[in-house]
């Protein structure tokens, strides 16, 4: 693997940048006023395994619609993997970087 890496370069880590995560949106505060909020009060974040509470800042992933505490999912996407912890779908879309001519 080391020899292969020396030929093709290092593999890109499968994480999203902080800018990609912030650009993704889907952030809301659990207020209990909306029907979805009332339903979520009985659920838990599948990253930290804590229940959602009033006032929690959360993020909904756009592709799959799964819901997590914002700090939990942001750390997951930027340091673990850019995938949903529940369904393994794409976490957030990554901004394509233009190739730099050599």
C-alpha positions in Angstrom: 0.0 0.0 0.0 2.9 2.4 0.8 4.4 1.7 -2.7 1.0 2.3 -4.3 0.5 5.5 -2.4 3.9 6.7 -3.6 2.8 6.2 -7.2 -0.7 7.7 -7.1 -0.4 10.0 -4.1 -2.2 9.9 -0.7 -5.9 8.9 -0.7 -8.4 11.6 0.1 -9.8 11.2 3.6 -13.5 10.4 3.4 -14.5 13.5 5.4 -16.2 16.7 4.5 -14.7 20.1 5.1 -16.2 22.5 7.7 -17.2 24.8 4.8 -19.1 22.0 3.1 -20.9 21.2 6.3 -21.9 24.8 6.9 -23.0 25.3 3.3 -25.3 22.2 3.6 -27.8 24.0 5.8 -30.6 22.0 7.4 -30.0 23.6 10.9 -32.9 24.1 13.2 -33.6 24.5 16.9 -36.0 22.0 18.6 -38.7 24.3 19.8 -41.6 21.9 20.3 -43.9 24.3 18.3 -43.8 22.3 15.1 -45.3 18.7 14.7 -41.9 17.4 13.6 -40.4 18.9 16.8 -42.9 17.3 19.1 -42.2 13.9 17.4 -38.5 14.4 17.8 -38.7 15.0 21.5 -39.3 11.3 22.0 -36.3 10.3 19.8 -32.5 10.4 20.3 -29.5 11.4 18.4 -27.9 8.3 17.0 -24.4 9.8 17.3 -24.3 10.6 21.0 -27.4 8.5 22.0 -28.9 11.4 24.0 -32.5 12.4 23.7 -33.5 15.5 21.8 -34.5 18.3 24.2 -36.1 21.7 23.7 -33.6 24.2 22.6 -31.2 21.7 21.0 -29.5 22.9 17.8 -29.9 20.1 15.3 -29.1 19.4 11.6 -31.2 17.4 9.1 -29.1 15.8 6.3 -30.6 16.8 3.0 -30.2 13.6 1.0 -31.7 11.2 3.5 -33.6 13.5 6.0 -32.1 12.0 9.1 -31.8 14.3 12.1 -28.9 14.7 14.6 -27.6 17.2 17.2 -25.6 19.7 15.1 -22.3 19.4 17.1 -22.5 15.6 16.9 -23.2 15.3 13.2 -20.8 18.1 12.3 -17.9 16.4 14.1 -18.9 13.0 12.5 -18.9 14.5 9.0 -15.6 16.4 9.4 -13.5 13.9 11.4 -15.1 10.5 10.9 -16.9 10.0 7.5 -18.9 12.1 5.2 -21.9 9.7 5.4 -25.1 9.4 7.4 -24.4 7.4 10.6 -27.8 5.7 10.2 -28.2 4.9 6.5 -24.6 5.5 5.2 -25.9 7.8 2.5 -24.0 10.9 1.5 -23.6 13.2 4.4 -23.2 16.6 2.7 -22.3 17.5 -0.9 -18.6 18.5 -1.2 -17.6 21.5 -3.3 -15.7 20.3 -6.3 -12.2 21.8 -6.4 -10.9 22.7 -9.8 -7.9 20.7 -10.9 -4.7 22.7 -10.8 -2.6 22.3 -13.9 0.8 20.8 -13.2 
